[in-house]
Amino acid sequence: MDNQILLNINDSSKLAFFLEVIKKFDFVSVNKVITNNEAEGNTTKDYSLTSEQIRILEDRKQKHINNESSSFDWEDIKQELKSL
């Protein structure tokens, strides 16, 4: 069984940025996102990637493996999030 975690993002304006950041990790998948409005109605949305999006991610992953792209350590990411 995969490990799962439930997060509360208190600032909805930062949700898209957060999702974009965590989707860059090859070991993370986003299965469902529940917004405030949906939580009240107890509904969820399923998200899946198109084959084109998967191809783009695979290309980016290969560039990262080949040291052809930049990356950030966790401290850099935390500083970026704090500055928003």
C-alpha positions as CSV (number, residue, x, y, z in Angstrom):
1,M,0.0,0.0,0.0
2,D,1.2,3.5,-0.9
3,N,1.7,6.0,1.8
4,Q,-0.9,8.8,1.7
5,I,-1.1,12.2,3.3
6,L,-3.9,14.7,3.6
7,L,-2.9,18.3,3.5
8,N,-4.8,21.5,4.3
9,I,-3.7,24.5,2.2
10,N,-5.0,27.5,4.0
11,D,-4.3,30.0,1.3
12,S,-6.2,28.9,-1.8
13,S,-4.2,31.3,-4.0
14,K,-1.1,29.1,-3.4
15,L,-2.8,25.8,-4.2
16,A,-1.9,25.7,-7.9
17,F,1.7,26.6,-7.2
18,F,1.9,23.9,-4.5
19,L,0.4,21.3,-6.8
20,E,2.9,22.3,-9.6
21,V,5.8,21.9,-7.2
22,I,4.9,18.5,-5.8
23,K,4.0,17.1,-9.2
24,K,7.6,17.5,-10.3
25,F,8.6,14.7,-7.9
26,D,8.5,11.3,-9.7
27,F,7.5,9.6,-6.5
28,V,4.4,11.8,-5.9
29,S,1.0,11.6,-7.5
30,V,-2.0,13.8,-6.9
31,N,-5.1,11.7,-6.8
32,K,-7.8,14.1,-5.5
33,V,-8.1,17.8,-4.7
34,I,-11.0,19.0,-2.6
35,T,-11.6,22.7,-2.6
36,N,-13.4,24.6,0.1
37,N,-16.7,24.7,-1.9
38,E,-16.5,21.0,-2.7
39,A,-15.7,20.1,0.9
40,E,-19.0,21.6,2.0
41,G,-20.8,19.4,-0.5
42,N,-18.4,16.4,0.2
43,T,-17.5,16.0,-3.4
44,T,-14.0,15.4,-4.9
45,K,-12.3,15.8,-8.3
46,D,-10.1,13.1,-9.8
47,Y,-7.1,14.4,-11.8
48,S,-5.2,12.5,-14.4
49,L,-2.5,13.4,-16.8
50,T,-2.8,13.3,-20.6
51,S,-0.3,11.3,-22.6
52,E,1.2,14.6,-23.7
53,Q,1.6,15.8,-20.1
54,I,3.2,12.5,-19.2
55,R,5.6,12.8,-22.2
56,I,6.6,16.3,-21.0
57,L,7.2,15.1,-17.5
58,E,9.3,12.2,-18.7
59,D,11.4,14.6,-20.9
60,R,11.9,16.9,-17.9
61,K,12.9,13.9,-15.7
62,Q,15.4,12.8,-18.3
63,K,16.9,16.3,-18.5
64,H,17.2,16.3,-14.7
65,I,18.9,12.9,-14.7
66,N,21.3,14.2,-17.4
67,N,22.0,17.4,-15.3
68,E,20.5,19.4,-18.2
69,S,18.1,21.3,-15.9
70,S,18.2,23.1,-12.6
71,S,16.8,21.8,-9.4
72,F,16.2,23.2,-5.9
73,D,16.8,21.7,-2.5
74,W,14.1,21.7,0.1
75,E,15.4,24.8,1.8
76,D,15.2,26.8,-1.4
77,I,11.6,25.6,-1.9
78,K,10.6,26.6,1.6
79,Q,12.1,30.1,1.1
80,E,10.2,30.5,-2.2
81,L,7.0,29.5,-0.5
82,K,7.5,31.9,2.4
83,S,8.1,34.8,0.0
84,L,4.7,34.4,-1.7
